[in-house]
Each structure stands twice: as C-alpha cells, then as structure tokens.
Amino acid sequence: MAAKDSELEPIAPTATAEEARPATAGPPTVDQLSAVYDVPVQLSAVLGKATMPVNRLLRLGRGAVVELDRKVGEPIDIYVNNRLVARGEILIVDDRLGVTMTEIVKGAP
C-alpha cells in the first residue's frame, strides 16, 4: 500500500564542508592541508604591459627596449592561475630577480 504524502519524512539538507566542521575546530592543521601541497599552480609576476602591432614586434631584436605602462617603483601584479592575488616589489637575490608581496588583494575578480 502506498504511503500518504503526510507520512513521508522530509529529507534533511546536506551540510557544506564549512558547516560540517565544528565551530571550535579552528583553522585546518598541517596534516589536513597536506593533500593540497602537491597541487601545481601557475605563478606570474606582471611587470607591465605594452601594445604594439605585429610588424613592430617582428622587428624587435636583441637589446630592443619595450616601454611598459608602469613606472619604476610602482607595485607589480602577482597572479596565481591567472587570478590577481597580490601586489609586490621586485628585488635582486644572488644575481636573480625575486618578488616580495607587499599587499594581498582581497575579492579580486
């Protein structure tokens, strides 16, 4: 015999991962984060941008200077997986270029 609609038990909504974690659990531990340690990401530090026609690009040779849209000392943009996440400054470390983050960009598109 079929059950009436009033006799059916409602299905409880599934909790999200954030809701499932107890409020007193605090931030994730090192062991909990170890699963993401080997996930590859692409990191890009953008010094500036330039626009030019292809014929000018093809004429560039060794030693050519391309003027960028940034001034010396302005912060550079730091992207992770093509998403702006921070701004920083260039520095030289043992004859190599490096970047130090000076600002984390929150809520960037």
TIBA-895016 format. One line per 2 residues: their letters; for each residue x, y, z of N, C-alpha, C, CB. Coordinates in nm, 2 decimals. Glycine has a CB too. Layout:
<recs>
A) X:Y:Z:X:Y:Z:X:Y:Z:X:Y:Z; ...
</recs>
This chain:
<recs>
MA) 0.08:-0.12:0.00:0.00:0.00:0.00:0.09:0.12:0.00:-0.10:0.00:0.12; 0.05:0.23:-0.08:0.14:0.35:-0.09:0.12:0.44:0.03:0.10:0.42:-0.22
AK) 0.23:0.50:0.07:0.22:0.59:0.18:0.16:0.73:0.14:0.36:0.61:0.25; 0.09:0.79:0.23:0.04:0.92:0.20:0.15:1.03:0.21:-0.08:0.96:0.30
DS) 0.13:1.14:0.14:0.23:1.25:0.14:0.26:1.30:0.29:0.19:1.36:0.06; 0.16:1.30:0.37:0.18:1.35:0.51:0.26:1.25:0.59:0.05:1.37:0.58
EL) 0.28:1.13:0.55:0.35:1.03:0.63:0.50:1.02:0.59:0.29:0.90:0.61; 0.54:1.09:0.48:0.68:1.09:0.43:0.76:1.18:0.52:0.69:1.13:0.28
EP) 0.88:1.13:0.55:0.98:1.21:0.63:1.05:1.30:0.53:1.08:1.12:0.70; 1.07:1.43:0.57:1.14:1.52:0.49:1.29:1.48:0.48:1.13:1.67:0.54
IA) 1.35:1.51:0.37:1.50:1.48:0.36:1.57:1.60:0.41:1.53:1.45:0.21; 1.67:1.58:0.50:1.75:1.68:0.56:1.84:1.74:0.46:1.82:1.64:0.69
PT) 1.87:1.87:0.45:1.96:1.92:0.35:2.10:1.88:0.39:1.96:2.08:0.35; 2.19:1.86:0.29:2.33:1.82:0.31:2.41:1.94:0.36:2.39:1.76:0.18
AT) 2.49:1.92:0.46:2.57:2.03:0.51:2.69:2.05:0.42:2.61:2.00:0.66; 2.73:2.17:0.41:2.85:2.20:0.33:2.97:2.16:0.42:2.86:2.35:0.29
AE) 3.09:2.16:0.36:3.21:2.12:0.43:3.24:2.22:0.55:3.33:2.12:0.34; 3.21:2.35:0.52:3.23:2.45:0.63:3.13:2.43:0.74:3.21:2.59:0.57
EA) 3.01:2.40:0.71:2.91:2.38:0.82:2.94:2.25:0.89:2.77:2.37:0.76; 2.99:2.15:0.82:3.02:2.02:0.89:3.13:2.03:0.99:3.05:1.92:0.78
RP) 3.22:2.12:0.97:3.33:2.13:1.06:3.28:2.20:1.19:3.45:2.22:1.00; 3.31:2.15:1.31:3.27:2.21:1.43:3.32:2.35:1.44:3.31:2.12:1.55
AT) 3.25:2.44:1.50:3.29:2.58:1.52:3.41:2.59:1.60:3.18:2.66:1.58; 3.44:2.50:1.69:3.55:2.51:1.78:3.68:2.44:1.72:3.52:2.45:1.91
AG) 3.67:2.39:1.59:3.78:2.32:1.53:3.90:2.41:1.50:3.73:2.25:1.41; 3.87:2.54:1.47:3.98:2.63:1.44:4.03:2.61:1.30:4.09:2.62:1.54
PP) 4.14:2.68:1.26:4.20:2.66:1.13:4.24:2.52:1.10:4.31:2.76:1.11; 4.25:2.48:0.97:4.30:2.35:0.94:4.44:2.33:0.99:4.29:2.33:0.79
TV) 4.47:2.20:1.02:4.61:2.17:1.07:4.69:2.14:0.94:4.60:2.05:1.16; 4.82:2.13:0.97:4.92:2.09:0.86:4.88:1.96:0.80:5.06:2.09:0.92
DQ) 4.84:1.86:0.88:4.81:1.73:0.83:4.68:1.74:0.74:4.78:1.63:0.94; 4.59:1.82:0.77:4.47:1.84:0.69:4.50:1.91:0.56:4.36:1.92:0.77
LS) 4.60:1.99:0.56:4.63:2.07:0.43:4.73:1.99:0.35:4.69:2.20:0.47; 4.79:1.88:0.40:4.89:1.81:0.32:4.84:1.76:0.19:4.94:1.70:0.40
AV) 4.71:1.74:0.17:4.66:1.69:0.04:4.67:1.79:-0.07:4.51:1.66:0.06; 4.68:1.92:-0.04:4.70:2.02:-0.14:4.84:2.07:-0.17:4.61:2.14:-0.11
YD) 4.94:2.02:-0.09:5.07:2.06:-0.11:5.13:2.03:-0.24:5.16:1.99:0.00; 5.09:1.92:-0.31:5.15:1.89:-0.44:5.06:1.93:-0.56:5.16:1.74:-0.45
VP) 4.96:2.01:-0.53:4.88:2.06:-0.64:4.96:2.18:-0.72:4.74:2.12:-0.59; 4.98:2.16:-0.85:5.06:2.26:-0.92:4.98:2.39:-0.94:5.11:2.21:-1.05
VQ) 5.04:2.50:-0.93:4.98:2.63:-0.96:5.07:2.71:-1.05:4.94:2.71:-0.83; 5.02:2.80:-1.13:5.10:2.89:-1.21:5.11:3.02:-1.15:5.04:2.90:-1.36
LS) 5.23:3.07:-1.13:5.25:3.20:-1.06:5.31:3.29:-1.17:5.34:3.18:-0.94; 5.25:3.41:-1.18:5.30:3.51:-1.28:5.32:3.64:-1.21:5.21:3.52:-1.40
AV) 5.43:3.71:-1.23:5.45:3.84:-1.18:5.46:3.93:-1.30:5.59:3.85:-1.10; 5.36:4.02:-1.31:5.35:4.11:-1.43:5.41:4.24:-1.40:5.20:4.13:-1.47
LG) 5.52:4.27:-1.48:5.59:4.40:-1.46:5.52:4.51:-1.52:5.73:4.38:-1.51; 5.45:4.49:-1.63:5.38:4.59:-1.70:5.33:4.53:-1.83:5.47:4.71:-1.73
KA) 5.26:4.62:-1.91:5.20:4.57:-2.04:5.24:4.67:-2.14:5.05:4.56:-2.03; 5.24:4.62:-2.27:5.27:4.71:-2.38:5.18:4.66:-2.50:5.42:4.71:-2.42
TM) 5.13:4.75:-2.58:5.06:4.71:-2.70:5.13:4.76:-2.82:4.91:4.77:-2.70; 5.15:4.67:-2.92:5.22:4.71:-3.05:5.17:4.62:-3.16:5.37:4.70:-3.03
PV) 5.18:4.67:-3.28:5.14:4.59:-3.40:5.24:4.48:-3.42:5.13:4.68:-3.52; 5.19:4.37:-3.48:5.28:4.25:-3.51:5.40:4.29:-3.58:5.20:4.14:-3.58
NR) 5.39:4.38:-3.69:5.51:4.41:-3.77:5.62:4.47:-3.68:5.47:4.50:-3.88; 5.58:4.56:-3.58:5.68:4.61:-3.49:5.74:4.51:-3.40:5.62:4.73:-3.41
LL) 5.66:4.41:-3.35:5.70:4.31:-3.27:5.81:4.22:-3.34:5.59:4.22:-3.23; 5.78:4.19:-3.47:5.87:4.11:-3.55:6.01:4.18:-3.58:5.81:4.07:-3.68
RL) 6.01:4.31:-3.57:6.13:4.39:-3.59:6.22:4.40:-3.47:6.10:4.53:-3.65; 6.16:4.36:-3.35:6.24:4.37:-3.23:6.36:4.27:-3.24:6.16:4.34:-3.11
GR) 6.47:4.32:-3.19:6.59:4.23:-3.19:6.66:4.23:-3.05:6.69:4.27:-3.30; 6.77:4.17:-3.05:6.85:4.17:-2.92:6.88:4.31:-2.88:6.98:4.08:-2.94
GA) 6.85:4.34:-2.75:6.88:4.47:-2.69:6.77:4.57:-2.71:7.00:4.52:-2.76; 6.66:4.53:-2.78:6.55:4.62:-2.80:6.48:4.65:-2.67:6.45:4.56:-2.90
VV) 6.44:4.78:-2.65:6.37:4.82:-2.53:6.22:4.84:-2.56:6.43:4.95:-2.48; 6.14:4.78:-2.48:5.99:4.79:-2.50:5.94:4.87:-2.37:5.92:4.65:-2.51
EL) 5.88:4.98:-2.40:5.83:5.06:-2.29:5.70:5.00:-2.24:5.80:5.21:-2.34; 5.70:4.99:-2.11:5.58:4.93:-2.04:5.49:5.04:-1.98:5.62:4.83:-1.93
DR) 5.37:5.01:-1.94:5.28:5.10:-1.89:5.30:5.14:-1.74:5.14:5.06:-1.91; 5.40:5.09:-1.68:5.43:5.11:-1.54:5.55:5.20:-1.52:5.45:4.98:-1.46
KV) 5.56:5.27:-1.41:5.68:5.35:-1.38:5.77:5.27:-1.28:5.64:5.49:-1.32; 5.89:5.31:-1.28:5.99:5.25:-1.18:5.94:5.27:-1.04:6.13:5.30:-1.20
GE) 5.93:5.17:-0.96:5.89:5.18:-0.82:5.74:5.15:-0.80:5.92:5.32:-0.77; 5.66:5.14:-0.91:5.52:5.10:-0.89:5.51:4.96:-0.86:5.44:5.14:-1.02
PI) 5.41:4.92:-0.78:5.40:4.77:-0.75:5.36:4.69:-0.87:5.29:4.76:-0.64; 5.41:4.57:-0.87:5.38:4.48:-0.98:5.26:4.39:-0.94:5.50:4.39:-1.02
DI) 5.19:4.33:-1.04:5.08:4.24:-1.01:5.13:4.10:-1.00:4.97:4.26:-1.12; 5.08:4.03:-0.90:5.11:3.89:-0.89:4.98:3.80:-0.91:5.17:3.86:-0.74
YV) 4.99:3.71:-1.00:4.87:3.63:-1.04:4.90:3.49:-1.00:4.84:3.64:-1.19; 4.80:3.42:-0.95:4.81:3.27:-0.93:4.69:3.21:-1.01:4.80:3.23:-0.78
NN) 4.73:3.12:-1.11:4.63:3.07:-1.20:4.55:3.17:-1.27:4.54:2.97:-1.13; 4.62:3.28:-1.32:4.55:3.39:-1.39:4.46:3.47:-1.31:4.48:3.33:-1.51
RL) 4.47:3.46:-1.18:4.38:3.54:-1.09:4.47:3.63:-1.01:4.30:3.45:-1.00; 4.44:3.76:-1.01:4.52:3.86:-0.93:4.50:3.83:-0.78:4.48:4.01:-0.96
VA) 4.61:3.80:-0.71:4.60:3.77:-0.57:4.68:3.87:-0.48:4.65:3.63:-0.55; 4.78:3.94:-0.54:4.87:4.02:-0.46:4.94:4.13:-0.55:4.97:3.94:-0.38
RG) 5.00:4.22:-0.48:5.09:4.32:-0.55:5.22:4.31:-0.47:5.03:4.47:-0.54; 5.33:4.34:-0.54:5.46:4.33:-0.48:5.56:4.42:-0.54:5.50:4.19:-0.48
EI) 5.69:4.40:-0.50:5.80:4.47:-0.54:5.91:4.38:-0.59:5.86:4.57:-0.43; 5.99:4.42:-0.69:6.10:4.34:-0.74:6.22:4.36:-0.65:6.13:4.38:-0.89
LI) 6.29:4.25:-0.63:6.42:4.27:-0.56:6.52:4.17:-0.63:6.41:4.24:-0.41; 6.65:4.20:-0.60:6.75:4.11:-0.66:6.81:4.03:-0.54:6.86:4.20:-0.72
VD) 6.81:3.89:-0.57:6.86:3.80:-0.47:6.97:3.71:-0.54:6.74:3.71:-0.41; 7.09:3.73:-0.50:7.20:3.65:-0.56:7.20:3.66:-0.71:7.19:3.50:-0.51
DR) 7.20:3.78:-0.77:7.20:3.80:-0.91:7.08:3.74:-0.98:7.32:3.74:-0.97; 6.97:3.72:-0.91:6.84:3.68:-0.97:6.74:3.77:-0.93:6.81:3.53:-0.93
LG) 6.63:3.78:-1.01:6.52:3.87:-0.98:6.43:3.79:-0.88:6.44:3.91:-1.11; 6.37:3.86:-0.79:6.27:3.80:-0.70:6.16:3.90:-0.68:6.34:3.76:-0.56
VT) 6.06:3.85:-0.62:5.94:3.93:-0.59:5.90:3.92:-0.44:5.82:3.90:-0.68; 5.87:4.03:-0.38:5.82:4.02:-0.24:5.68:4.08:-0.24:5.91:4.10:-0.14
MT) 5.59:4.01:-0.18:5.45:4.05:-0.17:5.44:4.16:-0.07:5.35:3.93:-0.14; 5.37:4.27:-0.11:5.35:4.38:-0.02:5.21:4.40:0.02:5.41:4.51:-0.08
EI) 5.12:4.35:-0.07:4.97:4.37:-0.05:4.90:4.24:-0.10:4.93:4.50:-0.11; 4.81:4.19:-0.02:4.72:4.08:-0.07:4.59:4.15:-0.12:4.69:3.98:0.05
VK) 4.55:4.11:-0.24:4.43:4.17:-0.30:4.31:4.08:-0.26:4.45:4.18:-0.46; 4.22:4.14:-0.19:4.10:4.06:-0.14:3.99:4.08:-0.24:4.06:4.10:0.00
GA) 3.92:3.98:-0.27:3.80:3.99:-0.35:3.82:4.03:-0.50:3.70:4.08:-0.29; 3.94:4.00:-0.55:3.97:4.03:-0.68:3.90:3.94:-0.78:4.13:4.03:-0.71
P) 3.85:4.00:-0.89:3.78:3.91:-0.99:3.86:3.80:-1.05:3.72:4.00:-1.10
</recs>
